[in-house]
Amino acid sequence: MSGVTEHVDVAVPVRTAYDQWTQFEEFPHFMEGVESVRQLSDTMTHWTVEIAGVKREFDAEITEQLPDERVAWRSTGGTQHAGVVTFHRLDENSSRVSLQLEFDPHGVIEQAGDKLGVVDRRAKGDLQRFKQFIERRGQETGAWRGKVDRPLP
């Protein structure tokens, strides 16, 4: 497994940053290579992505969600990956969004891309585009304030 850790500070309250992140269907606006995300249920999403000319579809399950704190997920098919995004209050009007991602690169192209830092750069770029997206808007496009408890071991 390989991993990426990135963060970005955004000039919006932590609630605004968190609420926007729960709007998964908006991800194509700031995530490179993400063509669409469909919310299937409170805990399941379906993704269509194109990376390096290769189109893939997969489902991801929200494994934990705590309002204004964190959203964790794992893929349920295809290339295995899992991650967590955490939200930290810096002050009344700014917050830090931190991403931790673990993935299992398959094939020569994905392994080479991993070694060359492609996923690291993409994650950093996606967070910067999220920052631009939410700061330009100044408010979230929607919110889901439900809680998903971490599964028991």
C-alpha positions, 0 to 999 in steps of 0.5 A: 500500500502507498499513502498520501497526506496533504492539507490546505487551510481555507478561509471559511468556518470549519462547518462550511468546509465540512458541509461542502465536503459532504456534497460528493456530487460536487467533487468533479468541480474541484477533483481532477479526473473525477467525472461524476460521483453519485450518492447512492445512499447515506453511506454508498457512493458510485464514482466514475473517474478517468486517470491517464486515459483510463476510465474506471468506475467503483463504489466507495463506502463511507465508514465513518462520518462525524459532523465538522470533524471527519469523513472516512471511506473505503472502496468496495471494488476495483483498485483498493483505496481508503482514506479520511478527511479531517476538519480542524478549526483554526479560528472563527473564519478559517479551518484546515482540511487534512487528507490521508489516503492509502491506495494499492497501485496496480500495473506498471503505469500506476506503480510508476505514477506512484513512484513519480509522486503523481498521486501526491501532486493530484491530492495537493491540487485537488485540495487547492481547487477545493480551497478556491471553490469554497472560498469563491462561493463563501458558503456550502452548496448543501450539507449532510449533518448525519453521523456514521459510526465507525464499524466495530473491529 
